[in-house]
Amino acid sequence: MCPTPPTLALAAARTPAVEAAMWMLDRGFFSYGCANHLGTGIHASLQTDVRTASGWLSMRRPMAFPAAHQQSLGTELLARLVSMVRAASGWWSARTARIFPALQSDALGTARRFVHPTGVCAASGWLSAQAPADFATTGGGGAYHLPVFAGEIRAWMDAGPDKFIVDGTLGGGGHSEVFLKAGAQVLGIDRDPEALIHAHTRLAGYAERFATWEGNFSQLQEIPEFRNGRRADGLLLLGVSSRQLDSPARGFSFMREGPLDMRMGPSSPHTAAHVVNQWDEADLVRILFEFGEEPQARRIAAAIVRQRSIRPFATTLELAACIENAVARHGRTHPATRAFQAIRMVVNDELESLGAALTAAPQILKPGGRLLIITFHSLEDRMVKRFLRHRSAPFLDEPGWPEPRPNPACQFQLLARKAITPTAEEISLNPRARSAKLRVARLIDSQP
């Protein structure tokens, strides 16, 4: 015979608290700390990191939520997927994306909600975009974006008291802060008014030694200080800011919805929408091939022209979807990567600006001044490499010459013979640094 289960004893042991715990265990939930809230917060009991697709953005954390209690008092509706980013190498390096508490509604029985804000356009005009909270911290003093090669820049620039350093692409002010902490005076240059506002706030403690100038670094010789004869001890040039690339309202990203803008500043003569919707097919083929090194340039350009004849492109995701449908997806790289790079470079005249800044560098540096250049793709690095190779060669030799001749354009000494690349640790902390290269030179003669 099977013994009769002790029903009375079991019933006595099942207090209301036990009943509630068993109910939640049956559904895979548990109550987390709610000392500061009335009501009960419901959280997933298991949060295992899994891959949902190939590629950098594939990391997601599955989050369960009580579907039957979406509107009930004392429950918290959680997103099923929370974006993940890598903090270090290895599988366990994944961590949740930074989230910020929303404004408290003070409603009884509700736990504090968390939001993942994105940039939105509140009004027309350059400064109408609301800055995403992902790239700012409370108080305005946090990181605007991670500066690449922070340690290498500090060492090679040799900034210190009585030194005057020009940060040609101010961005979030990360590199400028490195120079200021070393005691140098810094002039930050950026064409983006939003970056200048942020840098002034972030570096307010160095106001006596920090100044800014709104414009493109291709206009170095137009800055009043240099027109009046002042010379710098160091010049840093680099590409775009991570903040600009990641802001949906700026229209650089093919992964987020945003207007087809891609301007780094209001001085740019046209937007990406103008290029995509107005330029001839032959011109689109040319820029995709030359600036994006896109092997499918003709097919992509033809697809763009076909689509815009039906309806002009207005958003980044519309253009990205058109390109993906035209060439399909192969591997981990999104098929729109090269095309977006090419359009961005054309909108902002990036190669022309870099060439003008390189030419102006000898005119604004003191003899012995340091020139540091960070590039993020092969076209930029190729231009910098050729410039420095030519300007650092004491002699020139051509076929048919009886002997090498002195190089009248020799102005620099290479301090690092090859490009400096990021360490594995830096790449794990800042994945965008993986394509960065740093080249370093010293001016030996300020006169061409």
C-alpha positions as CSV (number, residue, x, y, z in Angstrom):
1,M,0.0,0.0,0.0
2,C,1.1,3.5,-0.7
3,P,1.2,5.6,2.4
4,T,-1.2,8.5,2.5
5,P,0.6,11.8,2.1
6,P,0.6,14.1,5.1
7,T,-1.8,16.6,3.5
8,L,-2.5,18.4,6.8
9,A,1.2,18.9,7.6
10,L,1.9,20.0,4.0
11,A,-1.0,22.5,4.0
12,A,0.1,23.9,7.3
13,A,3.6,24.4,5.9
14,R,2.3,26.2,2.8
15,T,2.1,29.7,4.2
16,P,1.1,32.6,1.9
17,A,4.8,33.5,1.4
18,V,5.6,29.9,0.3
19,E,2.6,29.9,-2.0
20,A,3.8,33.1,-3.7
21,A,7.3,31.7,-4.0
22,M,6.1,28.5,-5.6
23,W,3.9,30.4,-8.0
24,M,6.8,32.5,-9.2
25,L,9.2,29.4,-9.4
26,D,6.6,27.7,-11.6
27,R,6.8,30.7,-14.0
28,G,10.5,31.2,-13.8
29,F,10.4,34.5,-11.9
30,F,11.7,35.7,-8.6
31,S,11.2,38.9,-6.6
32,Y,14.3,41.1,-6.4
33,G,15.1,43.8,-3.9
34,C,12.4,46.4,-3.8
35,A,13.3,48.2,-0.6
36,N,12.7,51.5,-2.2
37,H,9.5,50.7,-4.0
38,L,5.9,49.8,-3.1
39,G,4.8,46.7,-4.8
40,T,6.7,43.8,-6.2
41,G,9.3,43.9,-9.0
42,I,9.4,40.8,-11.2
43,H,12.7,39.9,-12.8
44,A,13.9,37.0,-14.9
45,S,15.5,34.2,-12.8
46,L,17.8,33.1,-15.6
47,Q,19.7,35.6,-17.7
48,T,22.0,33.6,-19.9
49,D,24.1,35.3,-22.5
50,V,23.4,33.7,-26.0
51,R,24.2,34.5,-29.6
52,T,21.3,35.3,-31.8
53,A,23.2,36.0,-35.0
54,S,26.7,36.5,-36.3
55,G,28.4,39.8,-36.0
56,W,29.3,42.3,-33.3
57,L,25.8,43.3,-32.4
58,S,24.6,39.7,-32.1
59,M,25.0,39.5,-28.3
60,R,21.7,39.6,-26.6
61,R,20.5,38.7,-23.1
62,P,17.1,37.0,-23.1
63,M,14.8,38.6,-20.6
64,A,11.4,37.0,-19.6
65,F,8.5,39.1,-18.5
66,P,5.0,38.2,-17.2
67,A,2.8,38.6,-20.3
68,A,-0.3,38.2,-18.3
69,H,0.5,41.1,-16.0
70,Q,1.6,43.8,-18.4
71,Q,-0.8,46.3,-17.0
72,S,-1.2,45.0,-13.4
73,L,-0.1,46.9,-10.4
74,G,3.3,46.1,-8.9
75,T,4.9,44.4,-12.0
76,E,7.6,45.6,-14.3
77,L,7.5,45.0,-18.0
78,L,11.0,44.2,-19.3
79,A,12.3,44.0,-22.8
80,R,12.9,40.6,-24.2
81,L,16.3,41.6,-25.6
82,V,18.9,43.9,-24.0
83,S,21.8,44.9,-26.2
84,M,25.2,43.6,-25.2
85,V,28.7,45.1,-25.6
86,R,32.1,43.6,-25.0
87,A,34.2,44.9,-22.1
88,A,37.1,42.5,-22.6
89,S,38.1,39.5,-24.7
90,G,36.5,36.1,-24.2
91,W,32.9,34.8,-23.9
92,W,32.3,36.1,-20.4
93,S,33.3,39.6,-21.4
94,A,29.7,40.5,-22.5
95,R,27.9,43.0,-20.3
96,T,24.7,44.9,-20.6
97,A,24.6,48.2,-22.4
98,R,24.5,51.2,-20.1
99,I,21.0,52.2,-19.0
100,F,19.8,55.2,-17.2
101,P,16.8,55.7,-14.8
102,A,13.9,57.4,-16.3
103,L,12.1,60.2,-14.5
104,Q,10.2,58.9,-11.6
105,S,6.4,58.8,-12.1
106,D,6.0,58.2,-8.3
107,A,3.1,55.9,-9.1
108,L,2.4,53.5,-6.2
109,G,3.3,49.9,-6.8
110,T,5.6,50.4,-9.7
111,A,9.3,49.8,-9.7
112,R,11.8,52.3,-11.2
113,R,11.8,51.9,-15.0
114,F,14.9,51.9,-17.1
115,V,15.1,53.3,-20.6
116,H,17.5,53.1,-23.5
117,P,17.1,56.6,-25.1
118,T,17.9,57.4,-28.6
119,G,18.5,60.6,-30.4
120,V,15.5,62.3,-31.9
121,C,14.9,65.4,-33.9
122,A,12.9,67.9,-31.8
123,A,12.9,70.7,-34.3
124,S,14.5,71.8,-37.5
125,G,18.1,73.1,-37.5
126,W,21.5,71.7,-36.7
127,L,21.1,71.7,-32.9
128,S,17.6,70.2,-32.9
129,A,18.8,66.7,-32.3
130,Q,18.5,65.5,-28.7
131,A,21.8,63.9,-27.7
132,P,21.4,60.2,-26.8
133,A,22.0,59.5,-23.1
134,D,24.2,56.6,-24.0
135,F,27.1,58.9,-24.6
136,A,26.8,61.2,-21.6
137,T,26.8,60.7,-17.9
138,T,25.2,62.6,-15.1
139,G,26.8,65.9,-14.5
140,G,28.1,66.2,-18.0
141,G,31.6,65.3,-17.0
142,G,31.7,61.7,-18.2
143,A,33.1,60.2,-21.4
144,Y,31.6,61.5,-24.6
145,H,33.4,58.7,-26.4
146,L,36.5,56.6,-25.7
147,P,39.6,58.2,-27.1
148,V,41.7,55.8,-29.1
149,F,45.5,55.4,-28.4
150,A,45.1,57.5,-25.2
151,G,48.4,56.1,-23.7
152,E,50.3,56.3,-27.0
153,I,49.1,59.8,-27.6
154,R,50.2,60.9,-24.2
155,A,53.7,59.4,-24.7
156,W,54.4,60.5,-28.3
157,M,53.0,64.1,-28.0
158,D,55.3,64.8,-25.0
159,A,52.8,67.4,-23.7
160,G,53.7,69.4,-20.6
161,P,53.8,72.8,-19.1
162,D,54.5,75.7,-21.5
163,K,53.5,73.5,-24.4
164,F,50.8,74.5,-26.9
165,I,49.0,71.6,-28.4
166,V,46.3,71.7,-31.2
167,D,43.6,69.0,-31.1
168,G,42.4,69.1,-34.7
169,T,39.4,66.9,-34.1
170,L,38.1,67.8,-30.6
171,G,35.2,65.4,-30.5
172,G,34.4,64.5,-26.9
173,G,37.6,66.1,-25.6
174,G,39.3,62.9,-24.5
175,H,42.6,63.6,-26.1
176,S,42.5,67.2,-25.1
177,E,42.0,66.2,-21.5
178,V,45.1,64.1,-21.7
179,F,47.1,67.1,-22.8
180,L,45.5,69.4,-20.2
181,K,46.3,67.0,-17.4
182,A,49.9,67.1,-18.5
183,G,49.9,70.9,-18.0
184,A,49.7,72.0,-21.7
185,Q,47.7,74.7,-23.3
186,V,45.2,73.3,-25.8
187,L,43.3,74.6,-28.7
188,G,40.4,72.3,-29.7
189,I,39.1,72.4,-33.3
190,D,35.8,70.9,-34.4
191,R,33.2,71.7,-37.0
192,D,30.4,70.2,-34.8
193,P,28.9,72.8,-32.4
194,E,27.5,70.0,-30.3
195,A,31.0,68.7,-29.7
196,L,32.3,72.2,-28.7
197,I,29.5,72.6,-26.2
198,H,30.2,69.3,-24.6
199,A,33.9,69.8,-24.5
200,H,33.5,73.2,-22.8
201,T,31.4,71.6,-20.2
202,R,33.6,68.6,-19.7
203,L,36.8,70.6,-19.5
204,A,35.5,73.6,-17.6
205,G,38.1,73.0,-14.9
206,Y,40.9,73.9,-17.4
207,A,39.2,77.0,-18.7
208,E,42.4,79.1,-18.4
209,R,44.4,76.7,-20.6
210,F,41.7,75.5,-23.0
211,A,40.1,77.2,-25.9
212,T,38.1,76.1,-29.0
213,W,37.6,77.1,-32.6
214,E,34.7,76.1,-34.7
215,G,35.7,74.9,-38.1
216,N,37.4,72.2,-40.2
217,F,41.0,71.3,-39.5
218,S,41.6,71.9,-43.2
219,Q,41.4,75.6,-42.2
220,L,44.3,75.6,-39.7
221,Q,46.0,78.6,-41.3
222,E,42.9,80.7,-41.0
223,I,42.8,80.5,-37.2
224,P,43.6,83.9,-35.8
225,E,46.4,82.7,-33.5
226,F,48.3,81.2,-36.4
227,R,47.6,84.1,-38.7
228,N,49.3,86.3,-36.0
229,G,52.4,84.2,-36.1
230,R,51.9,81.8,-33.2
231,R,53.2,78.2,-33.6
232,A,52.2,75.0,-31.9
233,D,54.3,72.4,-30.2
234,G,52.1,69.6,-31.3
235,L,49.2,68.8,-33.7
236,L,46.8,65.9,-33.4
237,L,44.6,64.9,-36.4
238,L,42.1,62.1,-36.5
239,G,38.9,61.0,-38.1
240,V,35.3,61.1,-36.9
241,S,34.1,60.9,-33.3
242,S,32.4,57.8,-32.1
243,R,29.6,60.0,-30.7
244,Q,28.8,61.3,-34.2
245,L,28.8,57.8,-35.7
246,D,26.5,56.3,-33.0
247,S,23.9,59.1,-32.8
248,P,20.9,58.1,-34.9
249,A,19.9,61.7,-35.3
250,R,23.2,62.4,-37.2
251,G,22.4,59.7,-39.8
252,F,25.7,57.9,-39.9
253,S,24.6,54.5,-38.8
254,F,23.0,51.9,-41.0
255,M,21.9,50.0,-37.9
256,R,19.6,52.6,-36.4
257,E,16.8,54.7,-37.9
258,G,17.7,58.3,-38.6
259,P,17.6,61.0,-41.2
260,L,20.0,60.7,-44.1
261,D,22.3,63.6,-43.0
262,M,25.9,62.4,-42.2
263,R,27.2,66.0,-41.8
264,M,29.9,66.5,-39.2
265,G,28.9,70.1,-39.0
266,P,26.5,72.7,-40.4
267,S,29.2,74.0,-42.8
268,S,28.9,70.9,-45.0
269,P,27.3,72.0,-48.3
270,H,25.0,69.0,-48.7
271,T,23.6,66.0,-46.9
272,A,23.7,62.3,-47.6
273,A,20.1,62.5,-48.8
274,H,21.1,65.0,-51.5
275,V,23.9,62.7,-52.7
276,V,21.7,59.6,-52.8
277,N,18.7,61.3,-54.3
278,Q,20.2,63.8,-56.7
279,W,23.6,62.6,-58.0
280,D,23.9,60.8,-61.3
281,E,24.3,57.0,-61.3
282,A,27.8,57.3,-62.8
283,D,28.8,59.6,-59.9
284,L,27.4,57.2,-57.4
285,V,29.4,54.4,-58.9
286,R,32.5,56.5,-58.8
287,I,32.3,57.5,-55.1
288,L,31.3,54.0,-54.0
289,F,34.3,52.5,-55.8
290,E,36.8,55.2,-55.0
291,F,35.9,56.1,-51.4
292,G,34.3,52.9,-50.3
293,E,36.4,50.5,-52.3
294,E,33.1,48.7,-52.9
295,P,33.3,45.9,-55.5
296,Q,29.5,45.9,-56.0
297,A,29.5,49.6,-56.8
298,R,27.6,49.4,-60.1
299,R,24.9,47.1,-58.7
300,I,24.4,49.2,-55.6
301,A,24.2,52.5,-57.6
302,A,21.7,50.9,-60.0
303,A,19.5,49.8,-57.1
304,I,19.6,53.2,-55.5
305,V,18.5,54.9,-58.7
306,R,15.7,52.4,-59.2
307,Q,14.4,52.9,-55.7
308,R,14.6,56.7,-55.6
309,S,12.6,56.9,-58.8
310,I,9.7,55.3,-56.8
311,R,10.3,57.3,-53.6
312,P,13.3,59.4,-52.5
313,F,15.3,58.0,-49.7
314,A,14.7,59.7,-46.3
315,T,16.2,57.5,-43.6
316,T,19.3,55.5,-43.0
317,L,17.4,52.2,-42.7
318,E,15.7,52.7,-46.1
319,L,19.1,53.1,-47.8
320,A,20.6,50.2,-45.8
321,A,17.7,47.9,-46.8
322,C,18.0,48.9,-50.5
323,I,21.7,48.0,-50.5
324,E,21.2,44.8,-48.6
325,N,18.5,43.7,-51.1
326,A,20.8,44.5,-54.0
327,V,23.9,42.6,-53.0
328,A,22.6,40.3,-50.2
329,R,24.4,39.6,-46.9
330,H,27.5,37.5,-46.8
331,G,29.6,37.0,-43.7
332,R,29.5,39.2,-40.6
333,T,30.0,42.6,-42.3
334,H,26.8,44.4,-43.2
335,P,26.6,45.0,-47.0
336,A,26.0,48.7,-46.5
337,T,29.2,49.3,-44.6
338,R,31.4,50.4,-47.5
339,A,28.6,52.4,-49.2
340,F,27.9,54.4,-46.0
341,Q,31.6,55.1,-45.5
342,A,31.9,56.4,-49.1
343,I,28.8,58.7,-48.8
344,R,30.0,60.0,-45.4
345,M,33.4,60.8,-46.8
346,V,32.0,62.7,-49.8
347,V,29.5,64.6,-47.7
348,N,32.3,65.9,-45.4
349,D,35.1,66.1,-48.0
350,E,37.2,64.0,-45.6
351,L,40.2,63.2,-47.9
352,E,40.4,66.8,-49.2
353,S,40.3,68.1,-45.6
354,L,43.0,65.7,-44.5
355,G,45.2,66.6,-47.4
356,A,44.8,70.3,-46.7
357,A,45.6,69.8,-43.0
358,L,48.8,67.8,-43.8
359,T,50.0,70.5,-46.1
360,A,49.3,73.2,-43.5
361,A,51.0,71.3,-40.6
362,P,54.5,72.5,-41.3
363,Q,53.3,76.1,-41.3
364,I,51.6,76.0,-37.9
365,L,54.2,73.8,-36.0
366,K,57.4,75.0,-34.4
367,P,60.7,73.2,-35.4
368,G,60.6,70.1,-33.3
369,G,56.8,70.1,-33.0
370,R,55.1,66.7,-33.1
371,L,52.6,65.7,-35.7
372,L,50.3,62.8,-34.7
373,I,47.7,61.4,-37.1
374,I,45.1,58.7,-36.3
375,T,43.4,57.1,-39.3
376,F,40.5,54.6,-39.4
377,H,40.5,53.2,-42.9
378,S,43.0,52.4,-45.6
379,L,42.4,55.5,-47.8
380,E,43.2,57.9,-45.0
381,D,46.2,55.9,-43.9
382,R,47.6,55.5,-47.4
383,M,47.4,59.3,-47.9
384,V,49.2,60.0,-44.6
385,K,51.8,57.3,-45.2
386,R,52.7,58.7,-48.7
387,F,52.8,62.3,-47.4
388,L,55.2,61.5,-44.5
389,R,57.3,59.2,-46.6
390,H,57.9,61.9,-49.1
391,R,58.3,64.7,-46.5
392,S,60.8,62.7,-44.5
393,A,63.1,61.5,-47.3
394,P,66.4,63.5,-47.3
395,F,67.0,62.4,-50.9
396,L,65.0,61.6,-54.0
397,D,66.0,59.1,-56.6
398,E,64.4,58.5,-60.0
399,P,65.3,56.1,-62.8
400,G,67.7,57.9,-65.2
401,W,69.2,60.1,-62.6
402,P,73.0,59.6,-62.2
403,E,72.7,59.9,-58.4
404,P,70.1,60.8,-55.7
405,R,69.2,64.5,-55.3
406,P,68.4,66.4,-52.1
407,N,64.7,66.5,-51.4
408,P,63.6,70.2,-51.0
409,A,60.3,69.0,-49.4
410,C,62.0,67.1,-46.6
411,Q,60.5,68.6,-43.4
412,F,59.8,65.8,-41.0
413,Q,61.6,63.0,-39.2
414,L,59.6,59.8,-38.6
415,L,59.6,59.0,-34.9
416,A,57.9,55.6,-35.6
417,R,58.9,53.9,-38.8
418,K,55.7,52.0,-39.0
419,A,52.1,52.7,-38.1
420,I,51.2,52.0,-34.5
421,T,48.3,49.7,-34.0
422,P,46.0,49.2,-31.0
423,T,46.7,46.5,-28.4
424,A,44.3,43.6,-27.9
425,E,43.3,45.1,-24.6
426,E,42.3,48.4,-26.2
427,I,40.3,46.7,-28.9
428,S,38.4,44.7,-26.3
429,L,37.5,47.9,-24.4
430,N,36.8,49.9,-27.6
431,P,36.0,47.7,-30.6
432,R,36.0,50.6,-33.0
433,A,39.8,51.0,-32.3
434,R,40.5,47.8,-34.2
435,S,40.9,49.6,-37.5
436,A,42.8,52.6,-36.1
437,K,46.4,53.4,-37.0
438,L,48.7,56.1,-35.5
439,R,51.6,57.7,-37.3
440,V,54.1,60.0,-35.6
441,A,56.6,62.5,-37.0
442,R,58.6,65.6,-35.8
443,L,59.1,68.8,-37.8
444,I,62.7,69.4,-38.4
445,D,62.3,72.5,-40.6
446,S,59.2,74.8,-40.5
447,Q,60.0,76.2,-44.0
448,P,59.0,74.1,-47.1
